């Protein structure tokens, strides 16, 4: 099995992890602790990780897993991997703690540094976004048939996705540059991988990320965006790569159309 054949079982795993997250989300006490880098972790992160790790081990016993909640695998081990699962069991832990509903489950398959399959699930709404680059991208709503999605060409007003807390001044400068080229810009703030999913389904045009992220934060949604016709571009204006010794991503730009239409932003992020 590979590619499309794995899409449905991985989507079911993401939904099961979302169910585990919601069991914690409904509690009064979210059981928040902090890692060594002071980033928060909750019982929901750990519960979702267990669901996904056990499910992927059963589905693909020969493929390794790198998860935000199992980062003890050093580079000497990881560098031998040609294909592996890259997972964020709960993307948007801070949004989860704030109870604003904007968090996701992210599961990606990485091959030769590229995201070749991605599933993003939003536990609160039950929405799931799925993509296999070269094969297609889809959005699944609870109780509805799965529909194909596609990015759109930008036109005024350009919908710019933004993080709620990161890089505000730099984003202001980028917004001014986009307005100079395209005209009116409307900014929408949102948490987690939902911003990339908005671009994948043609509801937004661009998302600059000008603050730190890790590979597991972006890989699944990157696959969906790419499958839908968009791309995630690093500061060199080349597609973001995965399976690096340093698990942190550089700043990046998510776009929904031909990168040449956004070339004017090269060097601005």
Buried (B, 14 or more C-beta within 10 A) or exposed (E): EEBEEBBEBBBBBBBBBBBBBBEBBEEEEBEBEEEEEEEBBBBBBBBBBBBBBEBBBEBBEEBBBBBBBEEEBEEEEBEEBEBBBBBBBBBBBBBBBEEBBBBBBBBBBBBEEBBBBBBBBBBBEBBBBBBBBEEBBBBBEEEEEBEEBBBBEBEEBBBBBBBEEBBEEBBEBBBEBBBEBBEEBEEEBBBBBBBBBBBBBBBBBBBBBBEEBBBBBBBBBBBBBBBBBBBBBBBEBEBBBBBBEEBEBBBBBBBBBEBEBBEEBEEBB
